[in-house]
């Protein structure tokens, strides 16, 4: 097993580190750089994105021919972690959710005509996007098979009716991928559709307030009341919606983990820097055994997470779906982000709880990591299913390209 990276990737990671430290982290200190929902102000973001493009660090996950850096999952793991050492990092480099997952699925399964119309504007940063799947009960959430939104064939077109909610980025999105029910078959009864914000027959009912901070466009409830689409708006064809969802969410879950590792590292860095200068009762915090234990545990947890993420990324590049590996990484990294950030706040005391650092931002943001793209308990059930089905083979190392 070789965990080394290429010289090119190492050089690009170093350039990302420098760019984040010099151009992005300083922006976090000024309240004027934030929008009303705790994310980077759009005008500031546009200026920053221009600098990213000029530096040749735009869209690491996109092929070079389409304007990106051309990295696959293992390269993404290295760069995404580095990019999210700032809370503004992912969106600045165009690798933030939900655009990241939408670009991936469109590049993988869309037709050339669909790529030109629906994908390239997202790659270029001209359009934001959204993935509309989750519904209020009794509709679909972690189980897409429960989806209630329908697409009915009428006069040669698809007429869509239903309701979605907690749809990330919908308030700013121009391009949408929608999952709707087109049949009764458990595996072939869903279809993915593409629609534009200007298409009639749907609306944003409300932007749902959350603990925050929020991605641009928030988390919205959508009402579909006669949205009518032609066949060319189908992605992969009729009945392929579950497959679209599985392909998209597999890597999307892992890219979340890549980014969360960067946030966890930032939290440790803030806590370690503070502990190195803060004194009490005649001793620096960094010299106290209790603080050393917390920081050591955090470093260990992050390093374990990095290995898990890289193993899953490598297996994807070898052709595996790596489902159990992704679930294992999703659980561990989401939990460590919450634990590490909480300990960092504890070390920094009132300063950590205040807005003088970004720790409270990371702490609030990190809580959703235990829920998004499958709650912890769902992934635990996934892992158990593999264990029951594979028996002792679950523990196998794999040989060669297996």
ChimeraX attribute file (.defattr): number of C-alpha atoms within 10 A of each C-alpha:
attribute: neighborCount
match mode: 1-to-1
recipient: residues
	/A:1	4
	/A:2	4
	/A:3	9
	/A:4	7
	/A:5	11
	/A:6	9
	/A:7	9
	/A:8	9
	/A:9	16
	/A:10	15
	/A:11	11
	/A:12	19
	/A:13	21
	/A:14	14
	/A:15	17
	/A:16	25
	/A:17	18
	/A:18	13
	/A:19	19
	/A:20	22
	/A:21	14
	/A:22	11
	/A:23	13
	/A:24	20
	/A:25	15
	/A:26	11
	/A:27	17
	/A:28	18
	/A:29	14
	/A:30	8
	/A:31	12
	/A:32	12
	/A:33	16
	/A:34	19
	/A:35	15
	/A:36	10
	/A:37	16
	/A:38	15
	/A:39	20
	/A:40	25
	/A:41	17
	/A:42	13
	/A:43	11
	/A:44	15
	/A:45	19
	/A:46	14
	/A:47	11
	/A:48	20
	/A:49	18
	/A:50	14
	/A:51	17
	/A:52	20
	/A:53	17
	/A:54	10
	/A:55	12
	/A:56	16
	/A:57	21
	/A:58	24
	/A:59	29
	/A:60	23
	/A:61	24
	/A:62	22
	/A:63	14
	/A:64	13
	/A:65	8
	/A:66	14
	/A:67	17
	/A:68	19
	/A:69	19
	/A:70	15
	/A:71	18
	/A:72	16
	/A:73	23
	/A:74	22
	/A:75	22
	/A:76	27
	/A:77	26
	/A:78	22
	/A:79	28
	/A:80	29
	/A:81	27
	/A:82	27
	/A:83	28
	/A:84	28
	/A:85	26
	/A:86	25
	/A:87	24
	/A:88	22
	/A:89	27
	/A:90	21
	/A:91	23
	/A:92	29
	/A:93	25
	/A:94	26
	/A:95	26
	/A:96	20
	/A:97	22
	/A:98	19
	/A:99	25
	/A:100	25
	/A:101	24
	/A:102	24
	/A:103	25
	/A:104	19
	/A:105	21
	/A:106	21
	/A:107	19
	/A:108	13
	/A:109	15
	/A:110	18
	/A:111	14
	/A:112	12
	/A:113	10
	/A:114	18
	/A:115	17
	/A:116	11
	/A:117	12
	/A:118	26
	/A:119	24
	/A:120	18
	/A:121	17
	/A:122	21
	/A:123	22
	/A:124	16
	/A:125	18
	/A:126	9
	/A:127	16
	/A:128	23
	/A:129	29
	/A:130	24
	/A:131	24
	/A:132	24
	/A:133	23
	/A:134	25
	/A:135	23
	/A:136	14
	/A:137	10
	/A:138	9
	/A:139	19
	/A:140	18
	/A:141	18
	/A:142	17
	/A:143	11
	/A:144	22
	/A:145	18
	/A:146	16
	/A:147	24
	/A:148	22
	/A:149	24
	/A:150	20
	/A:151	25
	/A:152	18
	/A:153	14
	/A:154	9
	/A:155	7
	/A:156	10
	/A:157	14
	/A:158	21
	/A:159	19
	/A:160	25
	/A:161	20
	/A:162	20
	/A:163	24
	/A:164	25
	/A:165	22
	/A:166	21
	/A:167	23
	/A:168	25
	/A:169	25
	/A:170	28
	/A:171	22
	/A:172	16
	/A:173	21
	/A:174	19
	/A:175	24
	/A:176	21
	/A:177	23
	/A:178	21
	/A:179	30
	/A:180	26
	/A:181	27
	/A:182	23
	/A:183	16
	/A:184	11
	/A:185	11
	/A:186	12
	/A:187	14
	/A:188	17
	/A:189	18
	/A:190	29
	/A:191	25
	/A:192	27
	/A:193	25
	/A:194	19
	/A:195	19
	/A:196	13
	/A:197	16
	/A:198	10
	/A:199	11
	/A:200	14
	/A:201	15
	/A:202	19
	/A:203	16
	/A:204	17
	/A:205	14
	/A:206	15
	/A:207	19
	/A:208	12
	/A:209	13
	/A:210	13
	/A:211	9
	/A:212	19
	/A:213	19
	/A:214	20
	/A:215	21
	/A:216	22
	/A:217	18
	/A:218	22
	/A:219	21
	/A:220	21
	/A:221	22
	/A:222	22
	/A:223	20
	/A:224	20
	/A:225	15
	/A:226	16
	/A:227	18
	/A:228	21
	/A:229	21
	/A:230	14
	/A:231	13
	/A:232	14
	/A:233	17
	/A:234	23
	/A:235	24
	/A:236	18
	/A:237	16
	/A:238	17
	/A:239	23
	/A:240	19
	/A:241	26
	/A:242	21
	/A:243	16
	/A:244	22
	/A:245	18
	/A:246	15
	/A:247	17
	/A:248	21
	/A:249	18
	/A:250	18
	/A:251	23
	/A:252	21
	/A:253	19
	/A:254	28
	/A:255	26
	/A:256	24
	/A:257	28
	/A:258	30
	/A:259	28
	/A:260	28
	/A:261	28
	/A:262	25
	/A:263	29
	/A:264	30
	/A:265	23
	/A:266	22
	/A:267	27
	/A:268	24
	/A:269	15
	/A:270	19
	/A:271	26
	/A:272	19
	/A:273	12
	/A:274	20
	/A:275	21
	/A:276	12
	/A:277	11
	/A:278	13
	/A:279	13
	/A:280	7
	/A:281	6
	/A:282	6
	/A:283	11
	/A:284	15
	/A:285	21
	/A:286	20
	/A:287	12
	/A:288	11
	/A:289	10
	/A:290	12
	/A:291	20
	/A:292	15
	/A:293	11
	/A:294	17
	/A:295	22
	/A:296	13
	/A:297	16
	/A:298	23
	/A:299	16
	/A:300	13
	/A:301	20
	/A:302	23
	/A:303	14
	/A:304	15
	/A:305	25
	/A:306	21
	/A:307	13
	/A:308	21
	/A:309	28
	/A:310	22
	/A:311	19
	/A:312	27
	/A:313	26
	/A:314	19
	/A:315	20
	/A:316	20
	/A:317	14
	/A:318	13
	/A:319	10
	/A:320	13
	/A:321	17
	/A:322	19
	/A:323	20
	/A:324	19
	/A:325	19
	/A:326	27
	/A:327	22
	/A:328	21
	/A:329	27
	/A:330	30
	/A:331	22
	/A:332	20
	/A:333	28
	/A:334	25
	/A:335	17
	/A:336	22
	/A:337	29
	/A:338	21
	/A:339	17
	/A:340	25
	/A:341	28
	/A:342	19
	/A:343	20
	/A:344	29
	/A:345	23
	/A:346	16
	/A:347	24
	/A:348	21
	/A:349	13
	/A:350	11
	/A:351	16
	/A:352	25
	/A:353	18
	/A:354	14
	/A:355	13
	/A:356	12
	/A:357	18
	/A:358	21
	/A:359	27
	/A:360	21
	/A:361	19
	/A:362	23
	/A:363	25
	/A:364	17
	/A:365	20
	/A:366	24
	/A:367	16
	/A:368	16
	/A:369	23
	/A:370	19
	/A:371	15
	/A:372	14
	/A:373	19
	/A:374	19
	/A:375	16
	/A:376	20
	/A:377	12
	/A:378	16
	/A:379	21
	/A:380	16
	/A:381	12
	/A:382	15
	/A:383	18
	/A:384	14
	/A:385	13
	/A:386	14
	/A:387	15
	/A:388	11
	/A:389	10
	/A:390	12
	/A:391	11
	/A:392	9
	/A:393	12
	/A:394	15
	/A:395	9
	/A:396	9
	/A:397	8
	/A:398	9
	/A:399	6
	/A:400	6
	/A:401	8
	/A:402	9
